[in-house]
Amino acid sequence: MGVQQQGRGSGVIDLKAFVPAAWAGETLCMRVVSSNGLYEAANEYSVPLAWQGGVAALPYPTRYEDRLGQMVQNELGARLQLGECSSKNVEATVVSWNDGARKARSLLLNSFQAEAVFVYIEGQARPIRCDPITLEGRTAFDTSCTMQVVDTDRPTEIEILRIVDGNAAPSTKVRVWLNAL
């Protein structure tokens, strides 16, 4: 689903993201989905040609702002990815909800009812074991993996491994800018 840091609900939506300089002049897609799958939306943003990289505020117009702004941690997932919303790009960046910049960084994903989920992060010797999300009605995503900040000049490759019926399912690889917000 995405990599995010989420602060406490305040009734308004305040979104920020690390947007790398390499994305200058590009189109970005923000997808927002509730864990129960009842809310799903996408917005496209244009990065200025002169963008030098750094944290950008992302306006998020919605008529559901009051409700979305009150959702608890891991109830709402956001992904900001390189490319138009119709693209299948797998390069994304970290999104901060409601001043979540100092909060734990979470990779939210759908485990497809896996027994266990592990995340292998490029440059780290040991995988991270992910935790099930304990909210009701988790149909869009059901697992959270806590990750650390990686300050680099390129995206970090992340490999997601699910264990289903005691066997490793095919892994999924994504590239994420894990820089600080």
N, C-alpha and C positions, 0 to 999 in steps of 0.2 A: 504493500500500500504506500509506504513512504517512510521517511526518517524525519522525526520532529522532536521538538522540545515544547512541552505544554505547561503553561502557568495556570493559575487558578481562574475559573470562570468569573467574568465580571459583567456579563450582559451585553458586551460589545465584542467585536472581533478585531483583534489587532494582530496582523500577520507581518512577519519579517522573514527574510531568507538571505543566506549568503549566496550572492550571485557572482561567480568568477569572472575575471576580466576576459577570459576566453569566450564567454557568451555574448560579448558586445555585438550589437547589430542583429542578434538572433530573436526568434520567437520562443517563448516559454509557455508551458501549460501547467496550471495549478488544478489538481484534482482534490476534491474534498468529499469524503465518504464517512457516514456514520457506521459504527461497528455492526449495527443491526441491518444495515443496507437500506434503510428507509429514506435516507438523504444522500444524494449524490449530485455533484455539480462540477463543472469545469469552466475555467476562465483562461484566456490567453493574454499574455503580456508581451510587449515589445521592449527589448533592452536597447538603450541608446547606443549609437555607434561609438561615442566617446567614453563609454563606461569603463572605469578603471578597476573594477572589482570591489567587492565589499558587501556590506549589509544593505539591503533595500527594503523599504516599506512596500507592502503589496495591498493596494485597496481591494477589498472583497465585498462588492455590493451584493446583498441578498435581502430578501424580505423576511428571512428567518433568523436575523441577527440575534434577537433576544434569546431565542431557544438555543441556537448554536453556541452562543457565548456562555451559556450556563452548563454546557456538557462537561462531565468529569473527565479526568485523565484517561486516555485510551478509548474514550467513547467516540472520538472524532479523529479521523486520520487525514493528513494532508501530504501531498507529494508535488513538488515543483520539479518539472523535468524539462530538459532541453528539447525543443521542437514543438510543432503544433500539436494540439490535442489528438488529432487523428494519426499521429506518428507512433511507431512502436519503439521509440528510443528508450534505452535503458540507462541513461545518464541523468542523475537527479542530484538535488542538493538538500540541505537541512532547512526545515521550516520551523519558525518559532511562533507559537500561539500565545497570545495574552501574556507577554513578557516572560516567556518560558526560557529565556536565554541562559539562566543560571540553573536550570533544572536538568535532570537526567535526559540523555538523548535516547530515543526509542525508535527502533525499526519495527513498524507494525506490518504484519503479514497474515495471510490466510494459510493455515497449516494443512488444510484439506483433511482434517481429523487425524493428523499425525500423532503418534505416541510421544515423539520427542522432536525438537527442532534445534539445530545447531547453526551458528553463523561463523564462517571463517573469514577473517578480515586480513587483507593483504598486509604483510609485514608483522603480523602477530603470530606467535608460535602456537598458541592454544585457541581452540574455538570457544565461542560463547554459547552457553546453553540458554535457550529462550524460555520464557514463562507463559503459561496460558493466561489470557485475560479473563477475569472473573465476572464480567458484566453479563446481564441477560441478553439473549437473542443475538449472539455473535455470528452473523452470517457473512458479512463482508470481510472481516478479519477477526482473528481469535487469538493471536500470539503477539507478544512484545519481547523484543531483544534489546537489552540495555547496552549502549555503546559509548565509547570515549571519543573526545575531540581528537582529530588528526589534522594538524596544520601543515598542509602540503601545497605545492603549486600544481597539483593534478588530482583527478578523482581517485578514490580508493576502490579497488575491486573487492566486492563482497560476494561470497558464495553461500547460498542457503541450502542446507541439507535437511531433509525431512525423513524421519524413520516411520515407516508404515508397515504394519504386520511383521515387525522385527527386521525388516529389510530397508536398505537405503533406497529412497525414491530418487529419480533423476534430479540432480541439483539445478539450481537457478543462479545465474550470475548477474549482478548489477554493478554499475559504477556510480559511486556517490561522493560528492564533495563533502567531507566531514569537518570542514573548517569551523572555527569558533564564530559565534554570533555576537 
